[in-house]
Amino acid sequence: MAKVRTRIAPSPTGDPHVGTAYIALFNLCFAKQFDGEFILRIEDTDQSRSTPESEQAIYDSLRWLGLDWSEGPDIGGDFGPYRQSERKAIYEKHCQQLLDDGHAFYCYRTSEELDQLRAEAKETGSLQALKPSVLKLPEEEVAKRKAAGAPFVVRMNVPEEGECVFSDMLRGEITVEWSQVDAQILLKSDGMPTYHLANVVDDHLMEITHVLRGEEWINSAPKHQLLYKYFGWEMPELCHLPLLRNPDKSKLSKRKNPTSILYYQRMGFMPEAVINYLGRMGWSMPDESEKFDLQAMFDNFDIQRVSLGGPIFDVEKLKWLNGRWLREDLTIEQLAEKLQQWAFNEANLLPMLEHFQPRMDVYSDLAPAAGFLFSGMLPLTAEDFSKASKLEEDKLLEVLQFALWSLESLRVWEKDEIFSSLKALSGAMDVKLKDFLAPIFISIAGTTSSISVMDAMVLLGPDISRARVRHSIEVLGGLGKKKLKKLDKAYAGLST
C-alpha cells in the first residue's frame, strides 16, 4: 500500500470556516491512523477575492486548534508550490494535453448566449446540464470569434447519456446520470484553472491517496473521475463526509451560527474543546465518551465510525463542553494564565488603552468603559435601538443588514476602509451618517457614548464585529427569507 497522503485545500477568500477545520481534523486523523502525511494546499485561483490576510488567518486558526501539517505554502515540501496561483503553468500544460487529445474544447459562448441556452432548456422542461453538443459553435464561427480576439474558456467533454459509477469509502457505489453533468469549465477566461482541473492535477502530482471532503462534492466526482481517466491516472479513494448542520437541520451558515474559527478563539473558547466538539461531528469514540483530546482521537480513529446523518453544530452544546474542559482541566493558576493569554495581554491592552486613557480618571474607569471589548454577544433589547436611533424598525433592520453585507465584503479590516465603506453606504441609502451609525454603535458597543465605532470594530476584529451586527438583527426580530431576498435585490441596486 502506498504511503497515505491526505490534504485540506481551503480558499483564502474570507474568515476561516469551522467546516474547514472539521474536514482538516478528519483528514489529519486518517493520515495519522496509517502513519501518513497531512498536507495543506491553498486554492487561491479566485484572484479577485483571495487575500494574504485570509491565508494567514487559515494558518493561525488551524494552528490554534492544534491541526498541524507536514507540507504547505508556509513550510514547503517536496511537492510544491502549494499555492495554486503559483502553479498556473502546470495547469496550462495539462489543459493543453486535454485539448490535444480531444477531451476538451475552446468555448466562445457569451454569457448572454449561455443564459439563452439555459432559458430554452427550462422552457422545454429539460433537466439536462449544458452539453458539448449544445455549447460547441460551428468551426467557422469559432474561427471568426478567435480572429476577433473574443474571450473564451476551455471546457471538458462529457458523455451525454449513460451513468457514471464511482466508489465512496462510506457510501459504497454511487451512480450519477451523465445527463446531469455539465461540460465543466476547466480554464477560465483569465487563464486561471477552475477548482475541478486544479484539484485533480494537484492531487495527482502531490500523490494524494485519499480525498476526504464534504458531501457537497459528490456531484463533482463524475467530472473528476473522467479527468483522471482522460489523463490516464489512478484516482484517489474518495470519502464524502456529512455536512455540518444548524440546529434546524439546514446547512451550517453564518446567518444562523457563527462559522468563523477565529470567532470562537475571540469569544474565549478553549481550542481543546472546539476540536473535541468537531471530533464528535458524525464520529464517536469506541467507548462513546463525550470528552476526549486530539491524541485520544488519533489513537482511536476509524473512518468507518463516521455516521452519515447530518451532524448538528450547536453552539450551546459546544459551550457546555467548553465549560467541562475549563473546570476539569485547568487549575485556578492555569485559568488565570489562559485569561491573560486570551485578552489581558500587552498586545491587546496597548491599542485599547490608547483610546480609553483620555476617558479615565482612575483605573476602575476602564472596566465599565471597555467591558464590551471583553464580551461575547451583548445583552441588547429592541428598546436599546429605539432609544438611540430615529429610524423606524424596518429601516433599522435595513441599515443593519446592508451594513453587515458591506462589512462582510471588506477585504482589509482597517479603520479607514470600514469608515469609507459605511459612509458610502449611508450616502447611497440617503440616511444621514449620524443616524446610520447609531444602530451600529449599539450593536458593537451597546451604547453610542463610547470610542469611535470604527476603532471599536478594529479592536474587536471582523469576526466578533460581524457576529454582533447579526445578533442585533435577530434582537430586532430577524429577517425572513422573503424579506432578505427583497433587501438583497435593493442592496445590489445601490450605487455605493
N, C-alpha and C positions, 0 to 999 in steps of 0.2 A: 504494500500500500504506500502510495506517495505521501510525503510529509504533508500533514493537514495544514492548509493555509486559508484563513478566513479574513474578511475585511469589512470595514464600515466606510461608506463613501458619502459623507454629508456635503450639502451645498452651503457655502458661506454667504447666504443671502438674507440673514435675519438672526433673531435670537436662537441659540442652540436649543433644540426641542427635546422634551423628555422622551419622545418616541425614538429619537436618535440614540439616546442613552440606553433605552430598553433594547434596541436591536444590537447596539455595541456590546452590551452586557452578555447577551446570548451568544454572539459571535466569539467573544473572548472566552467564555466558559467552554464552548465547544472546542476551541483550539487547545485550551488547557487540558481538556479531557484526553486528548490524543498527543499531548506534548508537542503541539504545533505552534504556528505563528499567527498573530493577530496584527493586521495591517490597517493603517489609517490612510485613506486617499481623499483628496479634496476635489470635488466635482464642481469646478468653477467655470463651466462653459458658458453660463449666463453672465457675460461680462458686464452687462448694464446693471445687474443687481448685486454681484459679488463684491465684497469689500475685505480689505485686510483686517479690519476690526472684527468682522463676523468670523473670519478664520481664526483669529486669536481667541475669540470667545469659545469656539469649539474646543481648542486645546485646553483652555482654562477650565471649562465646565467638565470635560471628561476626566481631566486630571484631578479635579476637586473630588470627583466620585471614586477615584482610585482605579479608573479604567485605563491601563497603560498599553501602548502599542510598541511593537518591536521594529516597525519600519513606518516612515511617514515623511511629509514635507519638512518637518522641523528637525528630524533626527537622521534623515537619509536612509539608505539601504541599497541593496544590490539590484533592485528592480525599478529605480526611479527614472525620470522625475515622478513625484507622487501628486503633483498638481496637474489637472487636465489641461489647463491653459498653456502649460509648458510642453505639451505632447502633441501639439497641432500637426506637425509634420508627420507624426506616426499615423494619425487618423487619416490624413490626406492620402498617404501611401496605401493604406488598406482600403480606403474608399475607391481609389483608382483601380485597385485589384478587382473589386466587385463590379465596377463599370466594365473593365476589360473582359471579365468572364461572363458578362451578360446578366449579372444578378442585381444590377441597379441601373437607374436611368436618370438623365437630366430632366427635371420638371420645370417648365417655364410658365406654368399656370399662374395667373394673377390671383390675388385674394378675392377679387370680385368674381372671377370665374369659379373659384372653389366654393364660394358662397352659393352661387347659382347651381352648381352641381349637387350640393347638399340639399338645397331647396327642392330641386327636381326629384331627388331620391325620396325626400319626405312626402312630396305630393303623390308619388306612386306607391307610397306605403312600404318602400323598400327599407329594410333594416341593415342592408349591406354597408360595409365600410367602403370608402373610395378605393377602387382597384386600379392597377396599371392600365387595363383596357379602357377605362374611363378617363384617366388622367393624361395618358400619353397623347400628344398632339401629332398631326401629320408631319412627316420629315421636313417638308418644305416650310411649314410654319415654325418648326424648331430652328431651322437654318436662318429664317428671317429674324426671329427674336434674338438669336445668338449674335447675328451680324449687327443688330441694333444695340447690343450691349445690355439686353434686358436681364434683370435679376433672375436667378434660378436657384433651385435646391436640388439635392440628389436624394432620390427615393429608392427604396428596395423593392424588388419584385417579390410578390407574394402569391401563393396559389389562390385561385378564385373559387374553388369548390373542394369538397372533401373535409377531412378532420385532421387536426394536429393532436397527437397524444404525447404527453410528457409525464415524467415521474416526479413526485414530491415526497420528501422524506417522512412527512407527517400525514399526507393525504392520499398516498398511493398514486394510481394513474389518474390524470386529469385530461379531459378531452375538450377541445375548443374548436368550434366550426371555423374553417378558414374564411368563410364569408363575413365573419365578424372582425377580421384582422385587416387593418388598412395598410396601404403602401407607405410604410413609415418613412418619414424624412430621416436621412442619415447624416447629411451635411447641410447646415443652414446657409442662408444666403450670405451671411458674414464669414463663411468659411469655417465656422466652429462646428464641431460634431454635436449631434443630439445625445441625450443620455444613452440611448439604445446602442449606437455604434461604439461610443467611448467605453461604455460598460463592458461590452463583450470583448473588445480589443484589449482593454486594460486587464480584465480578469484572466484572459489567456496569457498575456505577456508577463503578468505578475504571478503566474502559476497558482491562482486561486483554485482550491479543490472543492470548496463547499460555499454556496451562496445562501446565507440566512438573511432574509429580508421580509418586509411586511407583506401581508396578503394582497395589498392593493396592486402588487406587481404580477399577480397570477396571469392577468390578461395580456401582459407583455411577454410572458415566457415563450409563446409560439414564435414571435419575432426573433427572440434571442436564440432559440433552438435552430431556427432557419439560418441565422447568420453563422452560427458555429458550423452548420452543415456546409454553407457556401465556402467558408474558409478551410474546411477540411480539418477542423479541430474537434477535440473531445469536450463536451460541455460539462462544467462543474455540476455536482449534485445540488439540487435546489431544495430549499426548505422555506416555505412561506408561513411566517409566524402570524398569529392572530393580531388584529389591530387593537390598540388601546381604545377603550370606550369611556364616554362620560357616564355618570350615574343613570342617565335616562337611556342608555344603550346606544346613543348616537356616537359617531366617530369623534375621538378626542379633539377638541378645538378650543382655541383661546377665548372664544366667546363664552364658553361655559366652564372652563377650567384654566388656571394658569398653566401654560405649556412650556415656558422657558425654564431651562435648568437653572440659569442664574437667578431667576425669581426665587427659587427655593433656597438657594445659597443666601441671598439678600434677606429673605424672611427669617433666617435663623434656624433652618432645618440642619440636622446632622447628616453629612454625606453617607455615613454608615446606614442610617435609617432610610434614606432615599434609595440606595442600592438594594437594601433588604426588601423594600416595598416593590421596586421594579422586578426583583427576582421572583416575587410572588405573582407577577402578572402572567397567568396562564401556566405556571410551573409550581411545583411543590417539592419540599424535601421528602425523602423516603419516610421519615417519622412524622410528617405533616406539621412540624414545628413552624410557628409563625415568625419567630425572631432568629435570624442567623446572619453571620457576616459573610463577606465575599469569599474568604478562604473556604468556609464550610460549603458554599455553593460550588466552588471549584472541585472540592473533594467528592461531592455527591451528584455532580451534574450528569444528566442523561436526557438527551433531546427528546426521547420518546415519552418523557413525563410531561411534555407540553400538552395542555388541553386546548382544543380548537375553539372552545367557547370564547366570545369576546371578553377579555379581562377588563374589569371596571377600575378606572383610576379615580379613586375617591379621596379628595384632599383631607377630609375629616378622618378617614381611616389612617392615612399617612401621618396626620398629626398625633393620633393615638399611638401609633407605632413609634414615632419620634419621641414621644413622652416616655415610653418604656426605655428606649436607649438612653435618654437624658438622665432618667432616675436610676436605672440599674447599672449603667456602665461608667458613670462619671462620679468621682468623689467631689466634694464641695470645692476643693482646691482646683481640680481639673475643670469644673464648671466655670469657676472664676477665670481660669486661663482661656477657655473657649470663648467666653463672653468678650474678653479683651481682644482676642484674635478676630472675632466676628465684627464688632462695631467700635469698641473703645480703644482702638489702636491709633497711633500717631498719624498714619496715612489718612484715616477717616476724619479724625478730630481737627487736624490743622486747617483744611479747607473750610470746614464747618465754622470754626471759631473766627475766621476772617469776617464772616457775615454777622456773627452774634456778639462779638466783643463790643461793638458800638451800642448794643442794646442792653448790656449788662452793667449792673452796679455792684452786685455781689455774685459769688459763684452759683448760688442757688437759683439765680435767674435763668440759668441755662436749661434746666430740666423742663420747666413748663414751656419755654420758648422753642426748644429744639426737639421736644418729645416726639413730634410727628416723624422725625428723621430716623428714629429708632423703633418705629412701629410697623405693623403689617398693614392690614386694611383698617381704615379709620372708622370709628363708630358714628357714622353720619346718618342723618334723617332728612326727609324731604324738606322739613322746616328749615334746616341749615341753609339750604339753597334758596328758599323763598325769602328768607331774611336778607341774604347777601346780594340777591340778583333782582333786577327789574323785569327780567324776561319771563314770559308765560312758560308753563311747564313744557309744552310741546316744543317751544323754541329752545328752551334749556336743553332738552334731550337732543335736539338737532345740533346745537352748538357742541355739546359734549361728544356726540358720535362723529361729527365732522372733524373735531379736534383730534379724536382718537385715531381716525384714519390718517390724518396728517402726520401725527406723531409716529404712527407705525411705518410710514413711508420714508422717514428720515434715515439717511444712510450714515450721517455723522451726528452724534449726540453731544452738541456743544451749545452754549447759551445763545450765541448769535444765530445759529441755524434754527433753533427752536423758536426764537422770537420772530425771525423773518417768516417762518412757515405759518405761525399763528396770526401774525399781523396781516399777512396776505389773505389768509382765510377770513378774518373778520371783515376785511375790506370787500372781498368777493361776496360775503353774506350780507353786506350792508348793515353790520352791527358794530356800534362804537366799541373801540378796543377795550375800554374800561369795563363795559357791560359783557363783552365777550370773555374777558379773562377772569371775571368774578367767579363763575362756577368752576373754572379750572383751579383757581386758588383754593376753593373749598374742597375740591376733590383731592388735591395734593397735600394741603397743609391743614385742612379743617377749619381755616379762618382766612379772611382777607388781610388781617393785620399781622403779616409775617414778612420774612425776607422776600425778595423778588421770586415769583413763582418759577421763573426760568432758572434762577440759581438753585432753587429747591429741587427742581427736576434733575439738574446736573448732579447734585449731591446724592439724590436717591438712585439715579441711574434709570435707563429706559424701561427695565422690566417692572420694577415697582411702580414707576410713574404711570405707565400704560395700564397696569393692573388696577390702579386706584381710579383711573378715569372709567374703566369698565365697571368697577364696583359702584361708582356713582350713578352710572346709567341704570344699574339694577336697583339701587336705592330709590330712584325716581320712577320705578315701575317697569323698567326694561323696554325693549323694542321687539315686537313680534316679527315673524318672517316677512309679512306683507308690508309693514311699516319700514322695515330695514331695506327691503328691495326698493321701495319708493325713495328713501333717503339716498341709497346708493346711486340711483339714477340722477337725483338732484346734485349730489356731490360731484359726479362725473361731468355734469354740465357747468360747473363753476369754473370761471377762468381765473384760477389763482396763480 
